[in-house]
């Protein structure tokens, strides 16, 4: 079975990417602090937040493989995604 993404979903994803880019650029130029400190601080916190989520998922996946637990079958695909 082959999974294909519809054109409507692709267009919607690209539209959301565009909105995110416009928002990021607007945030950079609307930041009037010295050397855009607030913008870079927000970017750092955002990056750390998603990095922490990825590390937590990796830890749970490694824990399930190490312990060979059967209950992990339900959540394994979520962590791998």
PDB file of N, CA, C and O in Angstrom:
ATOM      1  N   UNK A   1       0.840  -1.174   0.000  1.00  0.00           N
ATOM      2  CA  UNK A   1       0.000   0.000   0.000  1.00  0.00           C
ATOM      3  C   UNK A   1       0.892   1.246   0.000  1.00  0.00           C
ATOM      4  O   UNK A   1       1.800   1.380   0.819  1.00  0.00           O
ATOM      5  N   UNK A   2       0.616   2.121  -0.910  1.00  0.00           N
ATOM      6  CA  UNK A   2       1.440   3.323  -1.043  1.00  0.00           C
ATOM      7  C   UNK A   2       0.668   4.528  -0.523  1.00  0.00           C
ATOM      8  O   UNK A   2      -0.490   4.743  -0.879  1.00  0.00           O
ATOM      9  N   UNK A   3       1.320   5.295   0.311  1.00  0.00           N
ATOM     10  CA  UNK A   3       0.700   6.479   0.885  1.00  0.00           C
ATOM     11  C   UNK A   3       1.028   7.692   0.030  1.00  0.00           C
ATOM     12  O   UNK A   3       2.195   7.955  -0.261  1.00  0.00           O
ATOM     13  N   UNK A   4       0.008   8.427  -0.371  1.00  0.00           N
ATOM     14  CA  UNK A   4       0.214   9.659  -1.142  1.00  0.00           C
ATOM     15  C   UNK A   4      -0.463  10.814  -0.425  1.00  0.00           C
ATOM     16  O   UNK A   4      -1.520  10.656   0.186  1.00  0.00           O
ATOM     17  N   UNK A   5       0.157  11.958  -0.511  1.00  0.00           N
ATOM     18  CA  UNK A   5      -0.397  13.170   0.087  1.00  0.00           C
ATOM     19  C   UNK A   5      -1.175  13.910  -0.982  1.00  0.00           C
ATOM     20  O   UNK A   5      -0.677  14.124  -2.087  1.00  0.00           O
ATOM     21  N   UNK A   6      -2.390  14.300  -0.656  1.00  0.00           N
ATOM     22  CA  UNK A   6      -3.228  14.984  -1.637  1.00  0.00           C
ATOM     23  C   UNK A   6      -2.694  16.387  -1.910  1.00  0.00           C
ATOM     24  O   UNK A   6      -1.966  16.959  -1.099  1.00  0.00           O
ATOM     25  N   UNK A   7      -3.066  16.923  -3.052  1.00  0.00           N
ATOM     26  CA  UNK A   7      -2.632  18.278  -3.419  1.00  0.00           C
ATOM     27  C   UNK A   7      -3.198  19.317  -2.466  1.00  0.00           C
ATOM     28  O   UNK A   7      -2.552  20.327  -2.185  1.00  0.00           O
ATOM     29  N   UNK A   8      -4.408  19.070  -1.966  1.00  0.00           N
ATOM     30  CA  UNK A   8      -5.017  20.009  -1.027  1.00  0.00           C
ATOM     31  C   UNK A   8      -4.198  20.070   0.266  1.00  0.00           C
ATOM     32  O   UNK A   8      -3.975  21.154   0.806  1.00  0.00           O
ATOM     33  N   UNK A   9      -3.750  18.913   0.765  1.00  0.00           N
ATOM     34  CA  UNK A   9      -2.936  18.881   1.977  1.00  0.00           C
ATOM     35  C   UNK A   9      -1.580  19.535   1.744  1.00  0.00           C
ATOM     36  O   UNK A   9      -1.071  20.238   2.618  1.00  0.00           O
ATOM     37  N   UNK A  10      -0.990  19.308   0.568  1.00  0.00           N
ATOM     38  CA  UNK A  10       0.291  19.947   0.248  1.00  0.00           C
ATOM     39  C   UNK A  10       0.154  21.464   0.215  1.00  0.00           C
ATOM     40  O   UNK A  10       0.979  22.179   0.784  1.00  0.00           O
ATOM     41  N   UNK A  11      -0.882  21.949  -0.448  1.00  0.00           N
ATOM     42  CA  UNK A  11      -1.092  23.400  -0.542  1.00  0.00           C
ATOM     43  C   UNK A  11      -1.338  24.007   0.832  1.00  0.00           C
ATOM     44  O   UNK A  11      -0.841  25.092   1.136  1.00  0.00           O
ATOM     45  N   UNK A  12      -2.107  23.305   1.659  1.00  0.00           N
ATOM     46  CA  UNK A  12      -2.374  23.801   3.004  1.00  0.00           C
ATOM     47  C   UNK A  12      -1.090  23.853   3.822  1.00  0.00           C
ATOM     48  O   UNK A  12      -0.867  24.810   4.562  1.00  0.00           O
ATOM     49  N   UNK A  13      -0.246  22.834   3.696  1.00  0.00           N
ATOM     50  CA  UNK A  13       1.029  22.812   4.416  1.00  0.00           C
ATOM     51  C   UNK A  13       1.940  23.949   3.960  1.00  0.00           C
ATOM     52  O   UNK A  13       2.560  24.621   4.785  1.00  0.00           O
ATOM     53  N   UNK A  14       2.018  24.161   2.664  1.00  0.00           N
ATOM     54  CA  UNK A  14       2.844  25.253   2.149  1.00  0.00           C
ATOM     55  C   UNK A  14       2.309  26.610   2.596  1.00  0.00           C
ATOM     56  O   UNK A  14       3.087  27.523   2.870  1.00  0.00           O
ATOM     57  N   UNK A  15       0.996  26.748   2.670  1.00  0.00           N
ATOM     58  CA  UNK A  15       0.405  28.001   3.143  1.00  0.00           C
ATOM     59  C   UNK A  15       0.785  28.245   4.607  1.00  0.00           C
ATOM     60  O   UNK A  15       1.112  29.371   4.982  1.00  0.00           O
ATOM     61  N   UNK A  16       0.744  27.204   5.426  1.00  0.00           N
ATOM     62  CA  UNK A  16       1.124  27.361   6.827  1.00  0.00           C
ATOM     63  C   UNK A  16       2.619  27.658   6.978  1.00  0.00           C
ATOM     64  O   UNK A  16       3.015  28.422   7.859  1.00  0.00           O
ATOM     65  N   UNK A  17       3.437  27.063   6.131  1.00  0.00           N
ATOM     66  CA  UNK A  17       4.869  27.374   6.145  1.00  0.00           C
ATOM     67  C   UNK A  17       5.083  28.843   5.793  1.00  0.00           C
ATOM     68  O   UNK A  17       5.900  29.521   6.415  1.00  0.00           O
ATOM     69  N   UNK A  18       4.354  29.330   4.804  1.00  0.00           N
ATOM     70  CA  UNK A  18       4.447  30.733   4.411  1.00  0.00           C
ATOM     71  C   UNK A  18       4.019  31.672   5.524  1.00  0.00           C
ATOM     72  O   UNK A  18       4.664  32.694   5.758  1.00  0.00           O
ATOM     73  N   UNK A  19       2.930  31.333   6.213  1.00  0.00           N
ATOM     74  CA  UNK A  19       2.475  32.155   7.336  1.00  0.00           C
ATOM     75  C   UNK A  19       3.532  32.170   8.436  1.00  0.00           C
ATOM     76  O   UNK A  19       3.781  33.214   9.039  1.00  0.00           O
ATOM     77  N   UNK A  20       4.151  31.029   8.702  1.00  0.00           N
ATOM     78  CA  UNK A  20       5.207  30.962   9.716  1.00  0.00           C
ATOM     79  C   UNK A  20       6.414  31.801   9.346  1.00  0.00           C
ATOM     80  O   UNK A  20       6.971  32.499  10.192  1.00  0.00           O
ATOM     81  N   UNK A  21       6.823  31.737   8.086  1.00  0.00           N
ATOM     82  CA  UNK A  21       7.963  32.541   7.643  1.00  0.00           C
ATOM     83  C   UNK A  21       7.676  34.033   7.715  1.00  0.00           C
ATOM     84  O   UNK A  21       8.521  34.815   8.150  1.00  0.00           O
ATOM     85  N   UNK A  22       6.484  34.422   7.288  1.00  0.00           N
ATOM     86  CA  UNK A  22       6.103  35.838   7.360  1.00  0.00           C
ATOM     87  C   UNK A  22       6.061  36.302   8.810  1.00  0.00           C
ATOM     88  O   UNK A  22       6.507  37.406   9.123  1.00  0.00           O
ATOM     89  N   UNK A  23       5.525  35.462   9.698  1.00  0.00           N
ATOM     90  CA  UNK A  23       5.483  35.809  11.118  1.00  0.00           C
ATOM     91  C   UNK A  23       6.870  35.924  11.725  1.00  0.00           C
ATOM     92  O   UNK A  23       7.116  36.807  12.547  1.00  0.00           O
ATOM     93  N   UNK A  24       7.776  35.041  11.330  1.00  0.00           N
ATOM     94  CA  UNK A  24       9.143  35.089  11.841  1.00  0.00           C
ATOM     95  C   UNK A  24       9.856  36.350  11.369  1.00  0.00           C
ATOM     96  O   UNK A  24      10.521  37.023  12.157  1.00  0.00           O
ATOM     97  N   UNK A  25       9.720  36.664  10.109  1.00  0.00           N
ATOM     98  CA  UNK A  25      10.355  37.868   9.570  1.00  0.00           C
ATOM     99  C   UNK A  25       9.758  39.122  10.198  1.00  0.00           C
ATOM    100  O   UNK A  25      10.482  40.061  10.529  1.00  0.00           O
ATOM    101  N   UNK A  26       8.435  39.135  10.361  1.00  0.00           N
ATOM    102  CA  UNK A  26       7.789  40.284  11.000  1.00  0.00           C
ATOM    103  C   UNK A  26       8.256  40.426  12.448  1.00  0.00           C
ATOM    104  O   UNK A  26       8.492  41.540  12.916  1.00  0.00           O
ATOM    105  N   UNK A  27       8.389  39.316  13.151  1.00  0.00           N
ATOM    106  CA  UNK A  27       8.873  39.375  14.531  1.00  0.00           C
ATOM    107  C   UNK A  27      10.283  39.904  14.624  1.00  0.00           C
ATOM    108  O   UNK A  27      10.621  40.620  15.567  1.00  0.00           O
ATOM    109  N   UNK A  28      11.120  39.554  13.642  1.00  0.00           N
ATOM    110  CA  UNK A  28      12.490  40.051  13.641  1.00  0.00           C
ATOM    111  C   UNK A  28      12.521  41.565  13.451  1.00  0.00           C
ATOM    112  O   UNK A  28      13.250  42.263  14.154  1.00  0.00           O
ATOM    113  N   UNK A  29      11.740  42.072  12.511  1.00  0.00           N
ATOM    114  CA  UNK A  29      11.786  43.504  12.216  1.00  0.00           C
ATOM    115  C   UNK A  29      10.989  44.348  13.206  1.00  0.00           C
ATOM    116  O   UNK A  29      11.225  45.552  13.308  1.00  0.00           O
ATOM    117  N   UNK A  30      10.063  43.754  13.926  1.00  0.00           N
ATOM    118  CA  UNK A  30       9.278  44.517  14.906  1.00  0.00           C
ATOM    119  C   UNK A  30       9.931  44.516  16.287  1.00  0.00           C
ATOM    120  O   UNK A  30       9.458  45.200  17.194  1.00  0.00           O
ATOM    121  N   UNK A  31      11.001  43.763  16.453  1.00  0.00           N
ATOM    122  CA  UNK A  31      11.727  43.728  17.721  1.00  0.00           C
ATOM    123  C   UNK A  31      12.662  44.922  17.764  1.00  0.00           C
ATOM    124  O   UNK A  31      13.608  45.007  16.981  1.00  0.00           O
ATOM    125  N   UNK A  32      12.397  45.849  18.684  1.00  0.00           N
ATOM    126  CA  UNK A  32      13.192  47.076  18.753  1.00  0.00           C
ATOM    127  C   UNK A  32      14.206  47.038  19.893  1.00  0.00           C
ATOM    128  O   UNK A  32      14.738  48.078  20.281  1.00  0.00           O
ATOM    129  N   UNK A  33      14.477  45.845  20.432  1.00  0.00           N
ATOM    130  CA  UNK A  33      15.495  45.753  21.471  1.00  0.00           C
ATOM    131  C   UNK A  33      16.873  45.805  20.816  1.00  0.00           C
ATOM    132  O   UNK A  33      17.011  45.692  19.598  1.00  0.00           O
ATOM    133  N   UNK A  34      17.874  45.978  21.655  1.00  0.00           N
ATOM    134  CA  UNK A  34      19.228  46.093  21.135  1.00  0.00           C
ATOM    135  C   UNK A  34      19.675  44.757  20.550  1.00  0.00           C
ATOM    136  O   UNK A  34      19.625  43.729  21.226  1.00  0.00           O
ATOM    137  N   UNK A  35      20.110  44.775  19.296  1.00  0.00           N
ATOM    138  CA  UNK A  35      20.580  43.596  18.555  1.00  0.00           C
ATOM    139  C   UNK A  35      19.527  42.487  18.485  1.00  0.00           C
ATOM    140  O   UNK A  35      19.874  41.309  18.392  1.00  0.00           O
ATOM    141  N   UNK A  36      18.261  42.854  18.528  1.00  0.00           N
ATOM    142  CA  UNK A  36      17.153  41.894  18.419  1.00  0.00           C
ATOM    143  C   UNK A  36      17.255  40.800  19.468  1.00  0.00           C
ATOM    144  O   UNK A  36      17.067  39.624  19.156  1.00  0.00           O
ATOM    145  N   UNK A  37      17.547  41.169  20.698  1.00  0.00           N
ATOM    146  CA  UNK A  37      17.751  40.191  21.760  1.00  0.00           C
ATOM    147  C   UNK A  37      16.499  39.375  22.044  1.00  0.00           C
ATOM    148  O   UNK A  37      16.594  38.170  22.276  1.00  0.00           O
ATOM    149  N   UNK A  38      15.339  39.997  22.031  1.00  0.00           N
ATOM    150  CA  UNK A  38      14.102  39.268  22.325  1.00  0.00           C
ATOM    151  C   UNK A  38      13.812  38.222  21.249  1.00  0.00           C
ATOM    152  O   UNK A  38      13.372  37.116  21.563  1.00  0.00           O
ATOM    153  N   UNK A  39      14.053  38.563  19.996  1.00  0.00           N
ATOM    154  CA  UNK A  39      13.836  37.619  18.896  1.00  0.00           C
ATOM    155  C   UNK A  39      14.717  36.393  19.048  1.00  0.00           C
ATOM    156  O   UNK A  39      14.238  35.265  18.933  1.00  0.00           O
ATOM    157  N   UNK A  40      16.009  36.603  19.309  1.00  0.00           N
ATOM    158  CA  UNK A  40      16.929  35.471  19.440  1.00  0.00           C
ATOM    159  C   UNK A  40      16.642  34.654  20.688  1.00  0.00           C
ATOM    160  O   UNK A  40      16.810  33.435  20.679  1.00  0.00           O
ATOM    161  N   UNK A  41      16.211  35.308  21.766  1.00  0.00           N
ATOM    162  CA  UNK A  41      15.849  34.580  22.974  1.00  0.00           C
ATOM    163  C   UNK A  41      14.625  33.693  22.727  1.00  0.00           C
ATOM    164  O   UNK A  41      14.583  32.546  23.172  1.00  0.00           O
ATOM    165  N   UNK A  42      13.638  34.230  22.021  1.00  0.00           N
ATOM    166  CA  UNK A  42      12.453  33.441  21.690  1.00  0.00           C
ATOM    167  C   UNK A  42      12.811  32.265  20.783  1.00  0.00           C
ATOM    168  O   UNK A  42      12.285  31.165  20.956  1.00  0.00           O
ATOM    169  N   UNK A  43      13.686  32.489  19.836  1.00  0.00           N
ATOM    170  CA  UNK A  43      14.109  31.412  18.937  1.00  0.00           C
ATOM    171  C   UNK A  43      14.856  30.321  19.704  1.00  0.00           C
ATOM    172  O   UNK A  43      14.684  29.135  19.426  1.00  0.00           O
ATOM    173  N   UNK A  44      15.684  30.723  20.667  1.00  0.00           N
ATOM    174  CA  UNK A  44      16.411  29.757  21.478  1.00  0.00           C
ATOM    175  C   UNK A  44      15.466  28.926  22.345  1.00  0.00           C
ATOM    176  O   UNK A  44      15.617  27.707  22.424  1.00  0.00           O
ATOM    177  N   UNK A  45      14.504  29.562  22.987  1.00  0.00           N
ATOM    178  CA  UNK A  45      13.547  28.840  23.827  1.00  0.00           C
ATOM    179  C   UNK A  45      12.700  27.900  22.978  1.00  0.00           C
ATOM    180  O   UNK A  45      12.427  26.772  23.387  1.00  0.00           O
ATOM    181  N   UNK A  46      12.286  28.354  21.807  1.00  0.00           N
ATOM    182  CA  UNK A  46      11.500  27.522  20.904  1.00  0.00           C
ATOM    183  C   UNK A  46      12.289  26.299  20.457  1.00  0.00           C
ATOM    184  O   UNK A  46      11.760  25.187  20.440  1.00  0.00           O
ATOM    185  N   UNK A  47      13.537  26.497  20.099  1.00  0.00           N
ATOM    186  CA  UNK A  47      14.370  25.381  19.678  1.00  0.00           C
ATOM    187  C   UNK A  47      14.611  24.394  20.810  1.00  0.00           C
ATOM    188  O   UNK A  47      14.590  23.182  20.594  1.00  0.00           O
ATOM    189  N   UNK A  48      14.839  24.902  22.011  1.00  0.00           N
ATOM    190  CA  UNK A  48      15.061  24.014  23.150  1.00  0.00           C
ATOM    191  C   UNK A  48      13.808  23.226  23.489  1.00  0.00           C
ATOM    192  O   UNK A  48      13.897  22.056  23.860  1.00  0.00           O
ATOM    193  N   UNK A  49      12.646  23.847  23.366  1.00  0.00           N
ATOM    194  CA  UNK A  49      11.382  23.169  23.663  1.00  0.00           C
ATOM    195  C   UNK A  49      11.184  21.958  22.758  1.00  0.00           C
ATOM    196  O   UNK A  49      10.894  20.866  23.244  1.00  0.00           O
ATOM    197  N   UNK A  50      11.335  22.138  21.452  1.00  0.00           N
ATOM    198  CA  UNK A  50      11.127  21.029  20.528  1.00  0.00           C
ATOM    199  C   UNK A  50      12.263  20.009  20.605  1.00  0.00           C
ATOM    200  O   UNK A  50      12.040  18.822  20.365  1.00  0.00           O
ATOM    201  N   UNK A  51      13.468  20.453  20.934  1.00  0.00           N
ATOM    202  CA  UNK A  51      14.572  19.523  21.144  1.00  0.00           C
ATOM    203  C   UNK A  51      14.301  18.634  22.350  1.00  0.00           C
ATOM    204  O   UNK A  51      14.586  17.437  22.320  1.00  0.00           O
ATOM    205  N   UNK A  52      13.751  19.218  23.412  1.00  0.00           N
ATOM    206  CA  UNK A  52      13.444  18.443  24.615  1.00  0.00           C
ATOM    207  C   UNK A  52      12.357  17.411  24.334  1.00  0.00           C
ATOM    208  O   UNK A  52      12.418  16.298  24.856  1.00  0.00           O
ATOM    209  N   UNK A  53      11.365  17.760  23.520  1.00  0.00           N
ATOM    210  CA  UNK A  53      10.331  16.798  23.149  1.00  0.00           C
ATOM    211  C   UNK A  53      10.947  15.645  22.368  1.00  0.00           C
ATOM    212  O   UNK A  53      10.609  14.486  22.606  1.00  0.00           O
ATOM    213  N   UNK A  54      11.841  15.948  21.444  1.00  0.00           N
ATOM    214  CA  UNK A  54      12.483  14.899  20.650  1.00  0.00           C
ATOM    215  C   UNK A  54      13.363  14.005  21.524  1.00  0.00           C
ATOM    216  O   UNK A  54      13.381  12.789  21.334  1.00  0.00           O
ATOM    217  N   UNK A  55      14.087  14.583  22.471  1.00  0.00           N
ATOM    218  CA  UNK A  55      14.938  13.790  23.366  1.00  0.00           C
ATOM    219  C   UNK A  55      14.086  12.904  24.265  1.00  0.00           C
ATOM    220  O   UNK A  55      14.449  11.755  24.517  1.00  0.00           O
ATOM    221  N   UNK A  56      12.963  13.417  24.752  1.00  0.00           N
ATOM    222  CA  UNK A  56      12.084  12.606  25.595  1.00  0.00           C
ATOM    223  C   UNK A  56      11.518  11.424  24.805  1.00  0.00           C
ATOM    224  O   UNK A  56      11.439  10.311  25.326  1.00  0.00           O
ATOM    225  N   UNK A  57      11.127  11.660  23.566  1.00  0.00           N
ATOM    226  CA  UNK A  57      10.618  10.568  22.732  1.00  0.00           C
ATOM    227  C   UNK A  57      11.710   9.551  22.450  1.00  0.00           C
ATOM    228  O   UNK A  57      11.449   8.348  22.461  1.00  0.00           O
ATOM    229  N   UNK A  58      12.919  10.007  22.200  1.00  0.00           N
ATOM    230  CA  UNK A  58      14.042   9.090  21.968  1.00  0.00           C
ATOM    231  C   UNK A  58      14.344   8.271  23.215  1.00  0.00           C
ATOM    232  O   UNK A  58      14.630   7.077  23.116  1.00  0.00           O
ATOM    233  N   UNK A  59      14.284   8.892  24.379  1.00  0.00           N
ATOM    234  CA  UNK A  59      14.512   8.168  25.626  1.00  0.00           C
ATOM    235  C   UNK A  59      13.455   7.090  25.837  1.00  0.00           C
ATOM    236  O   UNK A  59      13.782   5.959  26.197  1.00  0.00           O
ATOM    237  N   UNK A  60      12.192   7.437  25.616  1.00  0.00           N
ATOM    238  CA  UNK A  60      11.124   6.446  25.800  1.00  0.00           C
ATOM    239  C   UNK A  60      11.267   5.294  24.812  1.00  0.00           C
ATOM    240  O   UNK A  60      11.053   4.136  25.172  1.00  0.00           O
ATOM    241  N   UNK A  61      11.625   5.603  23.580  1.00  0.00           N
ATOM    242  CA  UNK A  61      11.814   4.558  22.580  1.00  0.00           C
ATOM    243  C   UNK A  61      12.986   3.654  22.950  1.00  0.00           C
ATOM    244  O   UNK A  61      12.885   2.434  22.826  1.00  0.00           O
ATOM    245  N   UNK A  62      14.086   4.232  23.397  1.00  0.00           N
ATOM    246  CA  UNK A  62      15.244   3.432  23.812  1.00  0.00           C
ATOM    247  C   UNK A  62      14.916   2.593  25.038  1.00  0.00           C
ATOM    248  O   UNK A  62      15.369   1.453  25.145  1.00  0.00           O
ATOM    249  N   UNK A  63      14.138   3.138  25.960  1.00  0.00           N
ATOM    250  CA  UNK A  63      13.735   2.398  27.145  1.00  0.00           C
ATOM    251  C   UNK A  63      12.866   1.196  26.767  1.00  0.00           C
ATOM    252  O   UNK A  63      13.016   0.116  27.337  1.00  0.00           O
ATOM    253  N   UNK A  64      11.972   1.385  25.819  1.00  0.00           N
ATOM    254  CA  UNK A  64      11.111   0.284  25.388  1.00  0.00           C
ATOM    255  C   UNK A  64      11.917  -0.806  24.689  1.00  0.00           C
ATOM    256  O   UNK A  64      11.656  -1.992  24.890  1.00  0.00           O
ATOM    257  N   UNK A  65      12.891  -0.420  23.871  1.00  0.00           N
ATOM    258  CA  UNK A  65      13.735  -1.426  23.226  1.00  0.00           C
ATOM    259  C   UNK A  65      14.618  -2.153  24.236  1.00  0.00           C
ATOM    260  O   UNK A  65      14.817  -3.363  24.128  1.00  0.00           O
ATOM    261  N   UNK A  66      15.147  -1.425  25.215  1.00  0.00           N
ATOM    262  CA  UNK A  66      16.053  -2.030  26.194  1.00  0.00           C
ATOM    263  C   UNK A  66      15.324  -3.015  27.109  1.00  0.00           C
ATOM    264  O   UNK A  66      15.873  -4.057  27.467  1.00  0.00           O
ATOM    265  N   UNK A  67      14.100  -2.686  27.484  1.00  0.00           N
ATOM    266  CA  UNK A  67      13.355  -3.545  28.401  1.00  0.00           C
ATOM    267  C   UNK A  67      12.500  -4.568  27.670  1.00  0.00           C
ATOM    268  O   UNK A  67      11.906  -5.441  28.303  1.00  0.00           O
ATOM    269  N   UNK A  68      12.430  -4.474  26.371  1.00  0.00           N
ATOM    270  CA  UNK A  68      11.599  -5.362  25.549  1.00  0.00           C
ATOM    271  C   UNK A  68      10.167  -5.427  26.067  1.00  0.00           C
ATOM    272  O   UNK A  68       9.584  -6.504  26.190  1.00  0.00           O
ATOM    273  N   UNK A  69       9.619  -4.271  26.365  1.00  0.00           N
ATOM    274  CA  UNK A  69       8.278  -4.216  26.940  1.00  0.00           C
ATOM    275  C   UNK A  69       7.221  -4.403  25.862  1.00  0.00           C
ATOM    276  O   UNK A  69       7.380  -3.952  24.728  1.00  0.00           O
ATOM    277  N   UNK A  70       6.144  -5.073  26.236  1.00  0.00           N
ATOM    278  CA  UNK A  70       5.064  -5.347  25.292  1.00  0.00           C
ATOM    279  C   UNK A  70       4.084  -4.180  25.215  1.00  0.00           C
ATOM    280  O   UNK A  70       3.428  -3.989  24.192  1.00  0.00           O
ATOM    281  N   UNK A  71       3.982  -3.398  26.291  1.00  0.00           N
ATOM    282  CA  UNK A  71       3.028  -2.294  26.279  1.00  0.00           C
ATOM    283  C   UNK A  71       3.462  -1.181  25.322  1.00  0.00           C
ATOM    284  O   UNK A  71       2.647  -0.337  24.948  1.00  0.00           O
ATOM    285  N   UNK A  72       4.711  -1.172  24.931  1.00  0.00           N
ATOM    286  CA  UNK A  72       5.219  -0.119  24.065  1.00  0.00           C
ATOM    287  C   UNK A  72       4.756  -0.211  22.626  1.00  0.00           C
ATOM    288  O   UNK A  72       4.971   0.716  21.845  1.00  0.00           O
ATOM    289  N   UNK A  73       4.124  -1.316  22.266  1.00  0.00           N
ATOM    290  CA  UNK A  73       3.647  -1.476  20.890  1.00  0.00           C
ATOM    291  C   UNK A  73       2.633  -0.395  20.548  1.00  0.00           C
ATOM    292  O   UNK A  73       2.577   0.073  19.411  1.00  0.00           O
ATOM    293  N   UNK A  74       1.840  -0.004  21.521  1.00  0.00           N
ATOM    294  CA  UNK A  74       0.794   0.988  21.292  1.00  0.00           C
ATOM    295  C   UNK A  74       1.396   2.370  21.022  1.00  0.00           C
ATOM    296  O   UNK A  74       0.903   3.096  20.158  1.00  0.00           O
ATOM    297  N   UNK A  75       2.431   2.734  21.731  1.00  0.00           N
ATOM    298  CA  UNK A  75       2.986   4.084  21.625  1.00  0.00           C
ATOM    299  C   UNK A  75       4.237   4.183  20.765  1.00  0.00           C
ATOM    300  O   UNK A  75       4.715   5.286  20.500  1.00  0.00           O
ATOM    301  N   UNK A  76       4.770   3.063  20.330  1.00  0.00           N
ATOM    302  CA  UNK A  76       6.042   3.067  19.599  1.00  0.00           C
ATOM    303  C   UNK A  76       5.974   3.881  18.301  1.00  0.00           C
ATOM    304  O   UNK A  76       6.903   4.631  18.001  1.00  0.00           O
ATOM    305  N   UNK A  77       4.927   3.748  17.554  1.00  0.00           N
ATOM    306  CA  UNK A  77       4.808   4.488  16.295  1.00  0.00           C
ATOM    307  C   UNK A  77       4.708   5.990  16.524  1.00  0.00           C
ATOM    308  O   UNK A  77       5.182   6.774  15.702  1.00  0.00           O
ATOM    309  N   UNK A  78       4.101   6.396  17.624  1.00  0.00           N
ATOM    310  CA  UNK A  78       4.016   7.836  17.947  1.00  0.00           C
ATOM    311  C   UNK A  78       5.402   8.383  18.230  1.00  0.00           C
ATOM    312  O   UNK A  78       5.757   9.455  17.741  1.00  0.00           O
ATOM    313  N   UNK A  79       6.194   7.657  19.016  1.00  0.00           N
ATOM    314  CA  UNK A  79       7.550   8.111  19.340  1.00  0.00           C
ATOM    315  C   UNK A  79       8.447   8.132  18.098  1.00  0.00           C
ATOM    316  O   UNK A  79       9.278   9.027  17.944  1.00  0.00           O
ATOM    317  N   UNK A  80       8.277   7.159  17.230  1.00  0.00           N
ATOM    318  CA  UNK A  80       9.099   7.107  16.027  1.00  0.00           C
ATOM    319  C   UNK A  80       8.760   8.229  15.051  1.00  0.00           C
ATOM    320  O   UNK A  80       9.616   8.659  14.278  1.00  0.00           O
ATOM    321  N   UNK A  81       7.536   8.694  15.083  1.00  0.00           N
ATOM    322  CA  UNK A  81       7.128   9.768  14.169  1.00  0.00           C
ATOM    323  C   UNK A  81       7.769  11.064  14.608  1.00  0.00           C
ATOM    324  O   UNK A  81       7.560  12.101  13.978  1.00  0.00           O
TER     325      UNK A  81
END
